[in-house]
Amino acid sequence: MQADAPRACRFGRRWYLNNESWHPSVPPFGEMKCILCWCVSGETHCQRQECPPSTCASPATRDNPCCAKCR
């Protein structure tokens, strides 16, 4: 017999509910703000933030630490 409730996901030592999203924490680096994980029916999916290619010689990451942008 199968349960009707959505399954949770385990990532490291924490549990996340179905459809919950989070930034993973990876020792010794800490929280990975440029990566987003989410729980789908008991399976964890993670994806790095996609950034458009930079079109300048020296892009900066001031506004968004994950993606470099031209000044």
N, C-alpha and C positions, 0 to 999 in steps of 0.2 A: 504494500500500500504506500502510495506516495503522498507527501504532505502538499497541501495547497498553498501554503505560505511561501513567499519568495525567499530564496536562500541568501544568506549573507556571505561576504568574502573576508578572508583573512589575509592581511598584508603585514608581514613582520609579526609583531605581538598584538596588533589591533584588529578588531572586527569592524566591518563596514556593512551597512544595510544595503539592500538592493536599490539601485539607482543613485546611491550616494557617491559623491566625487571628493577627491582630496589630492593634495600635493604630497608625494611620498617623502618620508624621512629616511635617509640612508646614512648610517654611521660610517665614517667619522665626518661626513660632509654636511649633515643636517638636512633641513627641508629643501627639496629640489623644486624651486618655484617655477622652473621652465618645463616641468613635466606634470601632467594631469593624469590621475588614475580614476577609474570609476568601476563600480560593481554592477555586473549584469548577470542575474540569475545564478549567483554563486561563482562567477568567473571574474577575475580581475583583469582589466584592460588598462594599459598605460600608453601615453603618447606624448612625445616632446612637442612643444609649441613650434609650429611651422612659421618660419620667417621669410618674408620676401627678400630676394637678393639685393644687396646694397649697390647703389649706383654711384657712390662717391669714393674718393681715395681714402678718406679717414672718417669712417662712420663712428658715431657715439652711441652709448647705451644708457644715457641719462634717464630718459622717460620710461624705457622698458628694458630692464636688465637682461631679458632673454633675446631681444632682437636689436640689432644695430640699425640706426637710422642716420641719414645725413643731417648735418646741422643746418 
